[in-house]
């Protein structure tokens, strides 16, 4: 990721005039947070949080009551995979980071139904059934080459990690959650710059109106 922000910023400067303003603002904001994240190589917690902001800047858009943030994210992944002619995301998720992806998917501590059952004192075991179903869905998606589905499942886990960090549900630099924080930061360090470059290369794809336009 060290060169990612600088490279993307230069590419945006060259192509900026041909990119619609809402898209240009979206990409500019994402790159700015990527640049900030790359200053935190020694702090996985901070790096993960800044990378999540970069991701949010890239995909977030205005939505109505019929939409949800999760639906937005999944639609965003589907759009990117559809225009990823070189299959860069497939290479990252199915090959380069296949180990960390499996580890995250198999980690109950980043699976929201586990925490919900704990809060609700639910001993029915329903969360375990959901957990197993999610793992099987991830395996099936990998075998079928459904990169958008794999991204969706992985980012469901990363969203729980994001909540733990941003909402104070974890201790900074804690030994209790090191593996998922490091894996999460490493995965996002690789895929978020690719998200942004795919957007740069496909300025005509409609990613929706940005939530907070420049006024």
Secondary structure as the mmCIF struct_conf table of DSSP 4:
data_model
#
loop_
_struct_conf.conf_type_id
_struct_conf.id
_struct_conf.beg_label_comp_id
_struct_conf.beg_label_asym_id
_struct_conf.beg_label_seq_id
_struct_conf.end_label_comp_id
_struct_conf.end_label_asym_id
_struct_conf.end_label_seq_id
TURN_TY1_P TURN_TY1_P1 UNK A 2 UNK A 3
HELX_RH_AL_P HELX_RH_AL_P1 UNK A 4 UNK A 15
HELX_RH_3T_P HELX_RH_3T_P1 UNK A 16 UNK A 18
BEND BEND1 UNK A 19 UNK A 19
HELX_RH_AL_P HELX_RH_AL_P2 UNK A 21 UNK A 37
TURN_TY1_P TURN_TY1_P2 UNK A 38 UNK A 39
TURN_TY1_P TURN_TY1_P3 UNK A 41 UNK A 42
HELX_RH_AL_P HELX_RH_AL_P3 UNK A 44 UNK A 59
TURN_TY1_P TURN_TY1_P4 UNK A 65 UNK A 66
HELX_RH_AL_P HELX_RH_AL_P4 UNK A 69 UNK A 83
TURN_TY1_P TURN_TY1_P5 UNK A 85 UNK A 86
HELX_RH_AL_P HELX_RH_AL_P5 UNK A 88 UNK A 91
HELX_RH_PI_P HELX_RH_PI_P1 UNK A 92 UNK A 96
TURN_TY1_P TURN_TY1_P6 UNK A 97 UNK A 97
HELX_RH_AL_P HELX_RH_AL_P6 UNK A 98 UNK A 105
TURN_TY1_P TURN_TY1_P7 UNK A 106 UNK A 106
HELX_RH_3T_P HELX_RH_3T_P2 UNK A 108 UNK A 110
HELX_RH_AL_P HELX_RH_AL_P7 UNK A 112 UNK A 119
TURN_TY1_P TURN_TY1_P8 UNK A 120 UNK A 121
BEND BEND2 UNK A 124 UNK A 124
HELX_RH_AL_P HELX_RH_AL_P8 UNK A 126 UNK A 144
TURN_TY1_P TURN_TY1_P9 UNK A 145 UNK A 145
HELX_RH_AL_P HELX_RH_AL_P9 UNK A 147 UNK A 166
TURN_TY1_P TURN_TY1_P10 UNK A 167 UNK A 168
BEND BEND3 UNK A 170 UNK A 170
TURN_TY1_P TURN_TY1_P11 UNK A 172 UNK A 173
BEND BEND4 UNK A 175 UNK A 175
TURN_TY1_P TURN_TY1_P12 UNK A 176 UNK A 177
HELX_RH_AL_P HELX_RH_AL_P10 UNK A 178 UNK A 201
TURN_TY1_P TURN_TY1_P13 UNK A 203 UNK A 204
BEND BEND5 UNK A 205 UNK A 205
BEND BEND6 UNK A 211 UNK A 212
#
